[in-house]
Amino acid sequence: MKTKAGALLSSIRIDRDTDRKISIQLYMGLKEILLSGGVNPGERLPASRTLAKEIGVSRTTVIDALDRLTAEGLLEARVGAGTFVSAVLSGRRATAPTADPRYASPAAPRLSHAATHAQRHFAPRAWLPHKSQAFITALPALDLFPMAHWARLSARHWRTGRETVMGYGHPSGYHGLREAIATHLNAARGIKCSPDQVFIVAGAQQAFFLISALLLNPGDPVWFENPGAIGARNAFVAGGASIVPVAVDDEGLSVADGLGKAPHFRLAFATPSHQQPLGHVMTLPRRLALLQAAEDADALIVEDDYDGEFYYGNQPQPPLKSIDTRERVIYVGTFSKSLFPSLRLGFILVPRGLVNTFAEVSASWLSGVPTATQAIVTDFMNEGLFATHIRLMRRAYKARHDALVEAMADFSDRIDLRPTASGFHTVGFLPDAADEERIVAEARDKGIVVAGLSRYCATPVGRKGLVLGFGGVTPEEIRRGVKTLRALPALAG
């Protein structure tokens, strides 16, 4: 099989009903593609016979057009190799399409009411990072991921039957992975569940959109931690929810505040294992109060356990789902933090009463996650590699957390860092007089990424702060990052 037959140029159209010569039409069509960036400098064009057949003209016509473009310096003919796009084109291409008065002022398309509402109420969300640096919050320790094991498992699955890895997978998820997740949740998180309650999705964000689409009507009140996770909030906004900002204190989401604002809520969103972004762990009394409030209101709770695997304090509090005796909690997990983000792999553990609904919806309009990816993660879990990786990461994150606490110890007059017992980010509160936006901007100019606490707030919380990630960088990089923070003019003592 030839692998370098040249670029596909099938967009060229020949009008045989016009008086314009076919050779001129072909020449102009090729020239437009070359100048507009349709092919890259150095890219090989198809052989004249191939191009003639694909466009439906004679080979003589093709050769004539190619010769003219070569004479103009747009193409290069290499003896024995073919015809290539000239390197000089990189400096001659137009930066924008040719202006056409018919499209000078395109009319804005009409959006649905839901989309219009969402655009008005979306919270700004920064681009998700792909490279680790101090103090990014969204990335795990990519430097410690066991790539050799992953490559071995990947190779194994891509050598299996083509139908297995290339065909459509089960819309609810690969059964082996659903079983592995149910087993892990039972043993490691104390959650009693069966594989049929587990639905595989393309990351936690898709889970929130799916939950919103299935369970919320426009205007339904949703308790939401304030400050809280931006992506999840936007998912519920997209579903038309009425977001009810609920205060967060040292014990987690304030149930009393939620009841005071919206006692008849439809849904509550919480991150009890490691509050996003404050880092608190919800206390057991507060968890029980939240479950009771949901029972009284006939509401459901979405528990986002995005990095709850990484608890390194004393005995951890159980997940909310593990003490949910009345089937009120929808548990959402992701492999973006426990493995790596580009997997785009998460899961929803639904109450038994919703299993048939989620199964029907998955079969009706979800396409599922690539089967090979799910199968690799399944083996990673079943061979004990996942458990080993989690243990290693807990030790690493504790060391990195401790490095941050130590480096910030004598900086508390300017940043009041709050230690955490899980995850890989925490918050540092700022003095009331501090300029949060200026600090964020100065840090960015120095190559340091910090997020202002206000970014996570649906309504002001009366405090200023910085959200600091420590999991994706080494202790040495953390210490250098703190040194850079100390030197910022906006944080000068």
Secondary structure, DSSP 8 states (H G I E B T S, - for coil): --S------TT----TTSSS-HHHHHHHHHHHHHHHTSS-TT-B---HHHHHHHHTS-HHHHHHHHHHHHHTTSEEEETTTEEEE-GGGGGTS-SS----GGGSS-------HHHHHHHHH--------SS--TB-SS---GGGS-HHHHHHHHHHHHTS-HHHHHS---TT--HHHHHHHHHHHHHHH-----GGGEEEESSHHHHHHHHHHHH--TT-EEEEEES--HHHHHHHHHTT-EEEEEEEETTEE-HHHHHHH-TT-SEEEE--SS-TTT-----HHHHHHHHHHHHHHT-EEEEE-SSTT-B-SSS----GGGG-SSS-EEEEEEHHHHT-GGG--EEEE--GGGHHHHHHHHHHH-----HHHHHHHHHHHHTTHHHHHHHHHHHHHHHHHHHHHHHTGGGTTT-EE---SBSSEEEEEE-TT--HHHHHHHHHHTT---EEGGGG-SS--S-EEEEEE-TTS-HHHHHHHHHHHHT-GGG--
